[in-house]
């Protein structure tokens, strides 16, 4: 799910708020909000996020398309531990931190409105 896309985030947040509001929960677990890439950049097919929103955001921040780094014919193709790869990994970490904060705030708003007890 591309939670960087504002429309997707809004739809998912609505569903989560509805779910949290329907039941008497003893907490909410947000532990799986990260980009899982078991083989890292060595397996481009499973390396996330590479959706259009993520690529556009990275292109805006770094001036290049991360997809170029997986194209062996590109001058930007990365091998091993390159500065370009580190730059994209740092970008992913920032996106993850922002998404986690955003979801904590979403759950906190539900807690405030319905007296759900959430431990941190």
N, CA, C and O of each residue as an XYZ file, in Angstrom:
480
protein
N       0.843     -1.169      0.000
C       0.000      0.000      0.000
C       0.892      1.237      0.000
O       1.811      1.346      0.811
N       0.624      2.141     -0.887
C       1.411      3.365     -1.007
C       0.850      4.435     -0.072
O       0.020      5.245     -0.484
N       1.294      4.441      1.166
C       0.790      5.404      2.148
C       1.386      6.790      1.972
O       1.008      7.716      2.689
N       2.314      6.950      1.031
C       2.814      8.283      0.696
C       1.821      9.025     -0.188
O       1.849     10.253     -0.265
N       0.958      8.291     -0.843
C      -0.058      8.899     -1.688
C      -1.164      9.451     -0.795
O      -1.775      8.694     -0.040
N      -1.434     10.755     -0.865
C      -2.416     11.356      0.042
C      -3.799     10.704     -0.017
O      -4.448     10.543      1.017
N      -4.256     10.329     -1.209
C      -5.572      9.692     -1.324
C      -5.577      8.307     -0.692
O      -6.547      7.928     -0.036
N      -4.506      7.551     -0.883
C      -4.417      6.228     -0.269
C      -4.338      6.351      1.249
O      -5.002      5.605      1.969
N      -3.528      7.291      1.734
C      -3.429      7.488      3.179
C      -4.789      7.840      3.764
O      -5.195      7.288      4.787
N      -5.484      8.757      3.115
C      -6.796      9.190      3.607
C      -7.771      8.013      3.683
O      -8.483      7.861      4.675
N      -7.805      7.186      2.644
C      -8.719      6.042      2.622
C      -8.362      5.032      3.718
O      -9.244      4.531      4.415
N      -7.082      4.739      3.864
C      -6.651      3.784      4.888
C      -6.911      4.358      6.282
O      -7.379      3.640      7.166
N      -6.615      5.632      6.485
C      -6.838      6.258      7.786
C      -8.318      6.215      8.164
O      -8.653      5.971      9.323
N      -9.199      6.449      7.200
C     -10.637      6.353      7.464
C     -11.004      4.948      7.928
O     -11.740      4.776      8.900
N     -10.489      3.959      7.233
C     -10.770      2.573      7.606
C     -10.222      2.228      8.983
O     -10.895      1.553      9.762
N      -9.028      2.674      9.289
C      -8.410      2.402     10.597
C      -9.203      3.102     11.697
O      -9.475      2.511     12.742
N      -9.571      4.355     11.462
C     -10.373      5.069     12.469
C     -11.696      4.356     12.710
O     -12.136      4.227     13.852
N     -12.327      3.897     11.646
C     -13.584      3.160     11.786
C     -13.404      1.868     12.570
O     -14.212      1.546     13.441
N     -12.352      1.136     12.262
C     -12.076     -0.118     12.964
C     -11.785      0.124     14.435
O     -12.324     -0.562     15.303
N     -10.932      1.101     14.713
C     -10.594      1.394     16.109
C     -11.805      1.880     16.894
O     -11.927      1.604     18.088
N     -12.698      2.602     16.230
C     -13.869      3.135     16.906
C     -14.976      2.120     17.145
O     -15.849      2.346     17.983
N     -14.953      1.008     16.424
C     -16.025      0.008     16.536
C     -15.878     -0.940     17.702
O     -16.868     -1.526     18.140
N     -14.669     -1.111     18.221
C     -14.436     -2.126     19.242
C     -13.762     -1.517     20.470
O     -13.193     -0.427     20.403
N     -13.835     -2.224     21.572
C     -13.195     -1.802     22.817
C     -11.784     -2.393     22.855
O     -11.580     -3.482     23.393
N     -10.828     -1.689     22.295
C      -9.458     -2.164     22.180
C      -8.681     -1.920     23.464
O      -9.000     -1.008     24.227
N      -7.671     -2.729     23.698
C      -6.750     -2.438     24.810
C      -5.461     -1.818     24.289
O      -4.531     -1.591     25.063
N      -5.392     -1.545     23.005
C      -4.221     -0.896     22.426
C      -4.202     -1.044     20.921
O      -5.067     -1.697     20.338
N      -3.222     -0.441     20.304
C      -3.023     -0.525     18.854
C      -1.538     -0.739     18.599
O      -0.696     -0.083     19.212
N      -1.223     -1.651     17.702
C       0.154     -1.993     17.393
C       0.506     -1.426     16.017
O      -0.086     -1.817     15.010
N       1.452     -0.522     15.978
C       1.892      0.088     14.723
C       3.301     -0.368     14.344
O       4.015      0.340     13.635
N       3.691     -1.529     14.808
C       5.079     -1.971     14.680
C       5.526     -2.284     13.257
O       6.731     -2.353     13.017
N       4.645     -2.473     12.328
C       5.049     -2.902     10.983
C       5.043     -1.776      9.953
O       4.845     -2.035      8.766
N       5.252     -0.557     10.373
C       5.281      0.566      9.446
C       6.717      0.859      9.021
O       7.375      1.738      9.579
N       7.189      0.121      8.040
C       8.533      0.312      7.505
C       8.575     -0.329      6.128
O       7.604     -0.954      5.700
N       9.681     -0.178      5.441
C       9.850     -0.771      4.119
C      10.692     -2.021      4.264
O      11.865     -1.957      4.633
N      10.088     -3.151      3.973
C      10.794     -4.417      4.099
C      11.412     -4.785      2.751
O      10.718     -4.865      1.737
N      12.674     -5.000      2.757
C      13.394     -5.438      1.559
C      14.443     -6.433      2.034
O      15.590     -6.071      2.299
N      14.034     -7.682      2.137
C      14.885     -8.699      2.746
C      16.265     -8.803      2.107
O      17.249     -9.088      2.789
N      16.334     -8.574      0.807
C      17.614     -8.666      0.116
C      18.184     -7.290     -0.205
O      19.189     -7.176     -0.907
N      17.540     -6.252      0.309
C      18.012     -4.897      0.064
C      18.013     -4.548     -1.410
O      17.214     -5.077     -2.182
N      18.901     -3.668     -1.794
C      18.979     -3.198     -3.177
C      19.475     -4.281     -4.136
O      19.438     -4.089     -5.351
N      19.936     -5.410     -3.607
C      20.387     -6.500     -4.476
C      19.238     -7.150     -5.235
O      19.463     -7.837     -6.231
N      18.002     -6.938     -4.769
C      16.829     -7.482     -5.457
C      15.874     -6.333     -5.754
O      14.969     -6.064     -4.964
N      16.062     -5.649     -6.888
C      15.247     -4.484     -7.215
C      13.750     -4.780     -7.267
O      12.945     -3.889     -6.996
N      13.362     -5.987     -7.601
C      11.944     -6.325     -7.704
C      11.243     -6.248     -6.355
O      10.025     -6.075     -6.301
N      11.994     -6.373     -5.267
C      11.395     -6.348     -3.928
C      11.842     -5.136     -3.106
O      11.522     -5.035     -1.921
N      12.566     -4.237     -3.725
C      13.095     -3.079     -3.010
C      12.052     -1.969     -3.027
O      11.649     -1.511     -4.096
N      11.621     -1.542     -1.870
C      10.557     -0.555     -1.764
C      11.024      0.650     -0.970
O      11.982      0.534     -0.206
N      10.391      1.794     -1.118
C       9.291      2.096     -2.031
C       9.829      2.558     -3.388
O      10.765      3.355     -3.457
N       9.241      2.062     -4.436
C       9.630      2.495     -5.775
C       8.402      2.912     -6.581
O       8.433      2.913     -7.812
N       7.322      3.264     -5.883
C       6.120      3.740     -6.567
C       6.375      5.159     -7.095
O       7.383      5.786     -6.771
N       5.453      5.637     -7.901
C       5.609      6.958     -8.510
C       5.740      8.089     -7.504
O       6.510      9.026     -7.718
N       4.988      8.009     -6.399
C       5.060      9.072     -5.391
C       6.425      9.100     -4.719
O       7.003     10.170     -4.527
N       6.939      7.937     -4.365
C       8.258      7.866     -3.713
C       9.350      8.330     -4.668
O      10.254      9.068     -4.279
N       9.260      7.891     -5.922
C      10.270      8.291     -6.899
C      10.238      9.792     -7.134
O      11.287     10.427     -7.244
N       9.035     10.366     -7.211
C       8.915     11.816     -7.422
C       9.464     12.589     -6.220
O      10.137     13.605     -6.391
N       9.180     12.115     -5.017
C       9.675     12.792     -3.808
C      11.197     12.740     -3.747
O      11.840     13.734     -3.412
N      11.777     11.578     -4.071
C      13.231     11.460     -4.049
C      13.852     12.304     -5.160
O      14.885     12.946     -4.965
N      13.209     12.294     -6.321
C      13.692     13.106     -7.443
C      13.684     14.581     -7.054
O      14.605     15.320     -7.402
N      12.652     15.011     -6.334
C      12.559     16.401     -5.887
C      13.644     16.720     -4.859
O      14.235     17.800     -4.891
N      13.902     15.786     -3.956
C      14.890     16.012     -2.890
C      16.327     15.861     -3.373
O      17.208     16.619     -2.967
N      16.560     14.877     -4.243
C      17.940     14.546     -4.615
C      18.295     14.885     -6.057
O      19.464     14.843     -6.440
N      17.290     15.220     -6.852
C      17.560     15.574     -8.237
C      17.779     14.389     -9.149
O      18.308     14.545    -10.250
N      17.383     13.208     -8.712
C      17.531     12.029     -9.573
C      16.470     11.002     -9.241
O      15.892     10.999     -8.154
N      16.230     10.141    -10.198
C      15.226      9.091    -10.065
C      15.898      7.842     -9.492
O      16.865      7.351    -10.075
N      15.411      7.319     -8.365
C      16.061      6.139     -7.796
C      16.011      4.926     -8.722
O      16.850      4.032     -8.611
N      15.044      4.885     -9.627
C      14.966      3.755    -10.559
C      16.202      3.692    -11.454
O      16.587      2.611    -11.901
N      16.829      4.848    -11.721
C      18.051      4.864    -12.534
C      19.147      4.018    -11.903
O      19.992      3.462    -12.604
N      19.130      3.925    -10.593
C      20.174      3.188     -9.891
C      20.087      1.681    -10.105
O      21.043      0.954     -9.832
N      18.933      1.211    -10.595
C      18.771     -0.221    -10.841
C      18.944     -0.571    -12.315
O      18.876     -1.742    -12.686
N      19.164      0.426    -13.146
C      19.348      0.237    -14.578
C      20.840      0.142    -14.872
O      21.558      1.137    -14.779
N      21.304     -1.052    -15.226
C      22.740     -1.272    -15.427
C      23.309     -0.437    -16.568
O      24.521     -0.234    -16.636
N      22.452      0.052    -17.467
C      22.950      0.888    -18.559
C      23.038      2.366    -18.149
O      23.559      3.191    -18.899
N      22.529      2.689    -16.963
C      22.550      4.072    -16.489
C      23.902      4.415    -15.875
O      24.554      3.566    -15.269
N      24.309      5.658    -16.039
C      25.538      6.124    -15.397
C      25.385      6.163    -13.879
O      26.375      6.192    -13.149
N      24.142      6.165    -13.414
C      23.875      6.224    -11.972
C      23.704      4.846    -11.343
O      23.425      4.747    -10.148
N      23.865      3.788    -12.120
C      23.703      2.424    -11.595
C      24.612      2.237    -10.383
O      25.803      2.541    -10.438
N      24.042      1.734     -9.292
C      24.855      1.555     -8.096
C      25.280      0.113     -7.930
O      24.529     -0.819     -8.217
N      26.463     -0.039     -7.474
C      27.006     -1.361     -7.157
C      27.462     -1.298     -5.713
O      28.192     -0.389     -5.316
N      27.033     -2.253     -4.951
C      27.488     -2.314     -3.569
C      27.073     -1.104     -2.762
O      25.928     -0.657     -2.838
N      27.990     -0.584     -2.001
C      27.709      0.476     -1.045
C      28.073      1.839     -1.635
O      29.094      2.421     -1.267
N      27.251      2.345     -2.539
C      27.556      3.611     -3.196
C      26.903      4.780     -2.460
O      25.961      4.571     -1.697
N      27.385      6.004     -2.673
C      26.748      7.178     -2.064
C      25.283      7.330     -2.482
O      24.450      7.758     -1.683
N      24.967      6.978     -3.739
C      23.579      7.073     -4.207
C      22.661      6.133     -3.452
O      21.529      6.489     -3.122
N      23.146      4.936     -3.180
C      22.343      3.975     -2.425
C      22.138      4.484     -1.002
O      21.028      4.423     -0.475
N      23.194      4.984     -0.382
C      23.048      5.512      0.981
C      22.055      6.663      1.004
O      21.250      6.769      1.930
N      22.103      7.514      0.011
C      21.183      8.649     -0.061
C      19.733      8.155     -0.134
O      18.855      8.713      0.523
N      19.484      7.112     -0.931
C      18.121      6.589     -1.028
C      17.713      5.859      0.256
O      16.561      5.956      0.679
N      18.634      5.140      0.870
C      18.327      4.480      2.141
C      17.992      5.509      3.217
O      17.074      5.294      4.009
N      18.716      6.613      3.257
C      18.412      7.685      4.208
C      17.045      8.293      3.914
O      16.289      8.610      4.832
N      16.733      8.454      2.638
C      15.419      8.954      2.238
C      14.324      8.017      2.744
O      13.330      8.468      3.313
N      14.508      6.711      2.536
C      13.524      5.715      3.008
C      13.351      5.786      4.518
O      12.230      5.696      5.017
N      14.442      5.945      5.245
C      14.366      6.040      6.710
C      13.567      7.276      7.113
O      12.778      7.216      8.056
N      13.757      8.381      6.421
C      12.990      9.591      6.713
C      11.510      9.414      6.438
O      10.669      9.854      7.221
N      11.191      8.768      5.322
C       9.788      8.502      4.992
C       9.165      7.622      6.079
O       8.043      7.870      6.520
N       9.899      6.602      6.503
C       9.403      5.704      7.548
C       9.134      6.468      8.837
O       8.083      6.287      9.451
N      10.058      7.311      9.253
C       9.886      8.082     10.489
C       8.665      8.999     10.392
O       7.892      9.116     11.343
N       8.499      9.645      9.240
C       7.341     10.533      9.076
C       6.033      9.744      9.076
O       5.048     10.178      9.672
N       6.019      8.590      8.412
C       4.804      7.775      8.395
C       4.468      7.268      9.790
O       3.301      7.269     10.181
N       5.458      6.843     10.536
C       5.201      6.373     11.888
C       4.614      7.483     12.748
O       3.657      7.250     13.485
N       5.171      8.681     12.665
C       4.645      9.818     13.431
C       3.214     10.144     12.999
O       2.359     10.451     13.829
N       2.971     10.075     11.706
C       1.644     10.375     11.169
C       0.610      9.363     11.687
O      -0.502      9.745     12.051
N       0.975      8.087     11.720
C       0.038      7.068     12.188
C      -0.141      7.118     13.701
O      -1.238      6.863     14.199
N       0.898      7.438     14.425
C       0.747      7.606     15.878
C      -0.255      8.724     16.143
O      -1.106      8.600     17.024
N      -0.159      9.808     15.390
C      -1.098     10.915     15.551
C      -2.518     10.484     15.192
O      -3.464     10.858     15.887
N      -2.686      9.711     14.129
C      -4.020      9.218     13.760
C      -4.633      8.405     14.902
O      -5.787      8.621     15.271
N      -3.861      7.474     15.456
C      -4.358      6.632     16.543
C      -4.613      7.478     17.786
O      -5.587      7.254     18.505
N      -3.749      8.439     18.036
C      -3.929      9.313     19.190
C      -5.235     10.105     19.075
O      -5.926     10.298     20.076
N      -5.574     10.553     17.895
C      -6.836     11.274     17.702
C      -8.034     10.374     18.005
O      -9.010     10.820     18.608
N      -7.961      9.114     17.590
C      -9.044      8.165     17.904
C      -9.112      7.951     19.409
O     -10.198      7.918     19.986
N      -7.964      7.806     20.040
C      -7.933      7.591     21.494
C      -8.590      8.767     22.205
O      -9.413      8.577     23.099
N      -8.228      9.973     21.810
C      -8.794     11.159     22.455
C     -10.311     11.242     22.272
O     -11.032     11.690     23.164
N     -10.774     10.811     21.124
C     -12.208     10.941     20.843
C     -13.042      9.793     21.403
O     -14.261      9.922     21.513
N     -12.415      8.680     21.757
C     -13.207      7.528     22.200
C     -12.688      6.897     23.485
O     -13.168      5.839     23.893
N     -11.731      7.524     24.114
C     -11.194      7.032     25.389
C     -10.554      5.646     25.267
O     -10.578      4.870     26.222
N      -9.986      5.332     24.108
C      -9.256      4.085     23.940
C      -7.921      4.217     24.681
O      -7.251      5.244     24.574
N      -7.545      3.202     25.416
C      -6.284      3.214     26.146
C      -5.180      2.665     25.263
O      -5.247      1.518     24.821
N      -4.167      3.474     25.006
C      -3.055      3.044     24.149
C      -1.769      3.256     24.912
O      -1.464      4.370     25.336
N      -1.004      2.172     25.090
C       0.272      2.307     25.788
C       1.371      2.594     24.779
O       1.300      2.157     23.630
N       2.385      3.327     25.211
C       3.503      3.660     24.312
C       4.735      2.976     24.769
O       5.789      3.124     24.149
